[in-house]
Amino acid sequence: MEEYFSFQKGWYQLRQCDVADVRNKIQAKLGTTTRMAFLNRLNGVTQGTPAERDAIERVFAEYGITNIWGTV
């Protein structure tokens, strides 16, 4: 697992009521369709492109979370 590519830090800052929304938005932006593909991204197993990392940052920014990269 690459800590730099994991967005666990941001994920654990989400309010519980926003989790499903954020997951759906990130999956739509990345084009992932399975929960496992999403979890691989969340945990940094699959490294994203710079454009994908920017898309993830924009989704979290909608919820006021700016420090998202790294593991907890």
N, C-alpha and C positions, 0 to 999 in steps of 0.2 A: 504494500500500500504506500503510495506517495502522499505524504502529508500536504505538500503544496497543491495537489490537484483535488484533495478532499474538501468538500464544503460542509463538513459536519459542524464546524464551529457556528456557522450561520444557521444551519438546520435546527440546532438545539436552542437557538434564540427565538424561534418562531412561537407564536401563541398556538396552542393546540387546535383552536378553531380555524387557523390558517394553513395547517399542514397539508391537507388534501388539495386545497387551491394551489399552493405553491408547487406541490409535486406535479399536478396536472399541467401547470404553466411551463415548468421546466421540461417535462416530457414532450410537450408540444414543440417547444423551441429546439430541442435536441433531436426530435424525431424518434425517440425511444418509445417502444410499445409495451415492454414487459417490465414488471416490478424488479426483476433481477438486473436488467440493464440499467434501471434508475439507481438501484443500490450500488452497483459497480461504480457509477459516476459519483454518487454521494460519498463513498468510501475511498475514492481516488484510485481504484483498481484500473479503471479505464480513463486514460488521459484525454481531455478535451482539447480542441483547437483553441487558439486565442479568441476566435469569434464566438465559440460556444461558452468560453469562460466569461466573456462580456455579456452574453445573453443571460447567464445565470446571475451575474452581478446585478443586472437590470431588474430581474424578477425580485431579488431580495431587496433592492432599493425601494421597490413599491411598498414594502412593509417596514421601511425605516431601518433596515439592517445593512450595514456597510462592511463590517469586519466578518467575512464569511469563510475565508480560506484557512484550512488546517483541521486538525483532529482535536477532539476533546478528551 
